[in-house]
């Protein structure tokens, strides 16, 4: 029918008093928590698909930009650090044109070689989520009555 149904169907140019142009972004995220982040390899993207702007933790630190406290200090994981949680962002890729954004995002999706990692010696593969689950079980166990008193 041609109507705008989803949020992705609505563009800034379609909204009154909004700019006629807009950019599109996506975040690259780690898929493992037991390895140190050692950089990005965007070589899967040929010249026309490279991002118009790449934002990393180093850029945020250099420009003294911070996210609201809710996100913590490491909204984007800095090179050389180990992720605090599964899915922690390492970079924001910004594109001025939606078609390039869409193709690049699909090209990088499910490609483990994009995010370089190195196993950190002595680090277990226990994730923060697993630790939280163990804590929640321990708290629940304390509240349970194992022996009833007469």
URGIWO-V128056 format. One record per residue. OMEGA is omega in whole degrees, -180 to 180 (none if undefined). D_LAST is the distance of its C-alpha to the last C-alpha in whole Angstrom. Layout:
OMEGA_D_LAST + OMEGA_D_LAST
This chain:
177_71 + -179_71 + 177_69 + -174_66 + -175_63 + 180_61 + -179_61 + 178_63 + -175_66 + 180_66 + 179_68 + -178_69 + -179_73 + -174_71 + -180_70 + 175_72 + 177_72 + 179_71 + 180_73 + -179_75 + 177_74 + 177_70 + -178_69 + -176_66 + 169_63 + -176_61 + 171_58 + -174_58 + 179_55 + 179_53 + 179_52 + -178_50 + -179_48 + -180_49 + 178_53 + 177_55 + -176_57 + 175_60 + -178_62 + 173_64 + -178_66 + -178_68 + 175_71 + 179_70 + 177_71 + -172_75 + -176_77 + -178_77 + 176_73 + -179_72 + 175_70 + 177_72 + 177_69 + -179_67 + 179_64 + 177_62 + 180_60 + 177_63 + 179_65 + 180_62 + -179_62 + -177_66 + 180_66 + 178_63 + 179_61 + 175_57 + 177_55 + -175_52 + 180_50 + -176_47 + -179_49 + -176_49 + -175_51 + 177_52 + 172_53 + -177_56 + 179_55 + 178_58 + -180_60 + 179_58 + 176_55 + -178_52 + 176_50 + -179_47 + 179_46 + -180_47 + 178_50 + -178_51 + 177_54 + -179_57 + 173_60 + 178_61 + -176_64 + -180_66 + 178_69 + -179_72 + -175_72 + -178_70 + 178_71 + 178_71 + -177_68 + 180_67 + -179_69 + 180_68 + 178_64 + 180_64 + -176_66 + -178_63 + 177_60 + 179_59 + -176_61 + -177_59 + -180_62 + -180_63 + 180_60 + 178_61 + 177_58 + -179_57 + 180_54 + -178_53 + 176_53 + -179_49 + 179_48 + -179_45 + 177_45 + -179_41 + 177_42 + 178_41 + 179_39 + 178_37 + 178_36 + 179_35 + 178_33 + 178_31 + -180_30 + 178_29 + 179_27 + 179_25 + 180_25 + -180_23 + 179_21 + -177_20 + -179_18 + 176_17 + -179_13 + 179_13 + 177_10 + 178_7 + -179_4 + none_0
